């Protein structure tokens, strides 16, 4: 789902007359999109259950560098992975499982890959769908900065497994498209955060705070803070 999507569809001549959270059918692309009052200060975050909680580490990171956050995504999904009710990132976008914000956010961040690793998606499948998503986002928000955050995991030597591989793969995709990338594969081991896991892959509150600070510093160093 997209946070703040209230499901009320309207298409008046002036979308500025609609309240924050209303749906508006964008005549430029025929998609239903969400009105966001402060779109000029909002980062669009596309992700999975790592990003979904309101106080998640990706959201904390973006808030820490000045942004309000509009989230699109759902737990159990990814570049290829779906959860049975919500499609993977690109399919969910195209068929309206969740709705992008109307207007032009200054930053779009795509996070994920863990569910692709879990569901056994191949490298070719992940790359193909990541490239489809990147193309669509660049077309929809041509003036926005775009960044990618990889797949949170332990190090390869400490059981990171396929999650670590997907993180590296996404880094290659980002590099091929000239997109700033923060690889988070191995971070749980590198920063001693395995003890802050709430389960095998998700953080407790202390872990979210620690990772949010780390990611925020990386994003700021890449020049992605709100100007």
Secondary structure as UniProt FT lines:
FT   TURN            3..4
FT   STRAND          9..10
FT   HELIX           15..17
FT   TURN            20..21
FT   STRAND          23..25
FT   TURN            27..29
FT   STRAND          32..34
FT   TURN            37..38
FT   HELIX           39..41
FT   STRAND          42..47
FT   HELIX           49..52
FT   TURN            54..55
FT   HELIX           57..64
FT   TURN            65..66
FT   STRAND          68..73
FT   TURN            75..76
FT   HELIX           89..95
FT   STRAND          107..111
FT   HELIX           114..119
FT   HELIX           123..140
FT   TURN            141..143
FT   STRAND          145..149
FT   HELIX           156..158
FT   HELIX           161..176
FT   TURN            177..178
FT   STRAND          180..182
FT   TURN            185..186
FT   HELIX           187..190
FT   TURN            191..192
FT   HELIX           194..196
FT   HELIX           205..221
FT   TURN            222..223
//
